[in-house]
Amino acid sequence: MAVTMTASHLGSPAGGFEPQRSYNWVLVLPGTSDPDLIRLSVERVSLPSIGTAVIHMRYMNEDIKVSGGASVDANSITVRDFVDRQTYKTLNAWMEQVHDPATGSIGFASDYKKQGTLQLVDPKGNVMRQIIVKGVWPNKISATDLDYNSDSGLVKINLQLTVDKYDQTGL
């Protein structure tokens, strides 16, 4: 029996197999001082990266592996800065909840840890799936260099986020 291999099921007029586009998403971080500003300023976000440690158990000439502790890698977002909006100031205020450079003190986790969602939307803008980001907080903030030789350079803010957990049951 011959099987015909085509891609006619992809993006079909009959429906089904509509591709999730890498630019159809929204990051929502409620709890920051201006979540709508951040949502509208985000340019790029990493999807979750989760792994487990490997425990090796030797027995004679064999090496058996089992899962150890789980860990969630840091996530990074890139945010555009604007002249007429306080994007950098808003993100820096969140960073200062973690570490206050004026006093050198570290804040309470209950003040700086947030919960957010990464929503994947369809081409019409309907939320189809979502990833809940739990215990997220910034541990590093940086911005692009200022450069007189750049004709089209935008100032962008890079934020490295520490994440406790991802709830991906909404995928």
N, C-alpha and C positions, 0 to 999 in steps of 0.2 A: 504494500500500500504506500503510495507516494504522498508526501506531505508537502504542501505548497507553503513556502516561507516568504511572507511579505510583511510589510509594516502597515498594512491597510487599517489595522485596529488602532493605530496611534492617531489621536486627534480626529477620530472618525466623525462624520456627520451623524452617524447613528448613536453617538455618545460612547462614553467609556474611554479609559486610558488618556484622559486629559492630563497633560504634564503639569506638575507643580513647578511654577517658574521661580527662579532664584531671586527675583526682584519683587515678588508678591508676598510681603510679610510686614508685620508691625511689631515693634518692641515697646512694651508698656511697662514703665517702672513707677507705679504709684508709690507715694511716700517720699519721692524727691520733691523739692519745693515747687517745681513746675513740670509735672509729668507730660503735659501736652507739648511743651517746648522741646523736651528731650525726644519725645515720639516723633515730632516733625523734623528734628535735626539729625537723627541717626542716618548714617549713610551705609554702614556695613556692620554686620554682627556675625560672630562665629556660631555655628551650631554646636550642641553639647559634645564634649569629648569625655567619655567615661571609661575607666578601666579598672582592672583588679590586679593586685600583686599576685605573683606566682610563688607558691610554696613547693619546693622540691623535696621529695621523699625518696631516699635511696634505699633500695633493698637488693643486696647482692650486686648484680651487674645491670640493674635497671633503674631508671630515673622516672618516677611517677610524679605528675604535677596535679595540684589542686588549687583552687582559688583561695587567695588570701583576702586581705581587706580591700574594699572598694575605694576608689578615689575619683574625684571630679576635677578635671583640669581647669585652670583659669580660663576665663572667656575674655575676649577682647571686642570692643566696639569702637567704631570710628564715627565721630560726630562732626558735622560742619559747624563752624562758628559764623555768626552773622553780626553785622555792624549794629543793626537796630534791635537785636534781641540779646538777652543775657545768657547765652548758652554756656560759655566758659565759666561765668560766675556761678551759675546754677550747679554745674558739675563740681567745681572747686569747693563750693559750700558743702556738698556731700562728702568730698574728700576730707574737708576740715572737721567733719563730725567724727571721722576715723582718727585723725591726728591733727591737733590744733598747733600750727607752727608758732603762734604767738606765745603759748604757754608750754609747749612740748608735751602736753598731756594726750593720752589716748582716750577716746570716747567709750561710752557703754555700747556693747553690741546691740542692745535693744533700741538704741537710737539710730545706728547707722546701717544695720542689716535690713534689707528690704525683700519683698517678694514681688516678682514681676511675671509677665507672660510674653512669650514669643509666639505670635499668632501667624500662622500660614493661611493666606487667603486665596480664593479662586480668582479668575480673571475679572469677575464682577465685583470683587471686594468683600465677599462673604467669608467670614472666618470658618475655615474647614477643619483645621486642626490647631492645637495649641500645646505648647510646652510650658509648664509652670516652673519658674526659676525661684528656688527657695534659698533664703539666707545669702542674698547677693550684696556685695559691697565693694567699693573701689579700693584697690591696694596700690595702684600706680596711675598717675595722670601725666600726660605729656602733650605737647602741641608741635605742629610742624614748625620748621625754622622760617624766620622772616628772611626774604631774599629780594633785593632790588633787581636782580637779573631775571626774575620770573615774570612772564607776561600774563599767565593765567593761573597762577598758584592761589589756591584757596587755603585759608587757615583751617586746619582740621585738628580736632582733639582726639587723642587716643586714650582710651580708658581700659585698664586691665581690671577685670572683675573677678573676685574670688566668689565661688559658688559652693554652697553646702550640698544641695541636691537639685536634681531635675526630676520633675514628674512628667514622664513622657507617655502617660496612659492616654492622653488626648490625641495621640498621633494616629 
